[in-house]
Amino acid sequence: RDALAPIPDALELTFSSSLFSPGAPIEIQLAGTDVAELRRAADELEDVLAGYPGVYDVADSFRPGKKEIRFELLPAAESLGLTLSDVARQVRQAFYGEEAQRVQRGRYDVRVMVRYPAEQRRTLGDLDRLRIRTPDGIGVPLAHVARTSMGRGDATIRRVDRARVISVTANVDDTRGNAGEVLASVRAAELPEILSRHPGVSYSLEGQQREQRDTLSGLMRGFIIALVAIYGLMAIPFRSYIQPVVVMTAIPFGLVGAVWGHMVMGMNLTILSAFGAVALTGVVVNDSLVMVDYVNRRRREGTSLQQAVRIAGSARFRPILLTSLTTFAGLTPLLLERSMQAQFLIPLAVSLGFGVIFSTFVTLILVPATYLVLEDIRAGLGLPTSAEYHPTTRATES
């Protein structure tokens, strides 16, 4: 970008480098029926986005077409029996020509075109002197039957749900700004004011924001299904509806650790961060599962509740800690990688690695405490404790 000199008459200049592109970081699609209102709204929105730090390459999707001469039929033309199609056809025949015949020359056809001589179709003045023939065969000046004006056509016409749309796009320098924060600020402050000045114009978020919204909605559904599956897989062997909840209390704290890890690494949360957080839910329950299972085993052997929890904390401390440290150590090379190919995977590794480390210390403290609290609640309500569900425990106690 710095090495390239300015390019004269360039409508848009972009620089991009990415392994995959889900769209522009900022893309706001304006929709409406009046193209003029859409263009004015898009221009105001571009000025607003350009004022945010870190936002660059602000552009819109509207591209004017070639210059053209537009004809507007006058009332006199209707009295003479002329239509706009008649006027346009005769203007085309005069300047472009009309095919009169084709002459066969070997394998080729030679088209014979009839039109004005070259000296009578070079300037706009020649257009003013053009005479239009009426259905009665009378020639009248073009200015008597049509009004001409200069304009530009549309290079492309984009429609969504039968409405004309213009997309305003921009890139964001991640070291100076955040696309999500910029969009939140624009939607809360400037965008409502712009839409109020241009009635009939609506907007929607496209590009990365739409992809992110669709991905997160699908990811949330899968996350809920995964939680239900994890609960069911633990409820069956535990033969309890409560103990799986004790094990799964580490999941929210693992997510907190994932966010904390992004803060430590100075990184923004991305879609890959969410993927890592979902994968984290299946990893953080392992340590809690080991802890609760060990407590249950000791209680089946006849150990008291308080003593079983204390023994489990000391006996499972080393395996739980080593499991988490080895997981984090295995992810460290990816966290320290600086190559372009690994950059999009680093947020996933941050979520997984830091989430496991943070949930480990929570597991060693929170899970035993939660186990004791739930057993106290059972006893207070007069319900059987977890140990009373196991025949071996009743035999030992008797």
Disulfide bonds with the S-S distance in Angstrom:
none
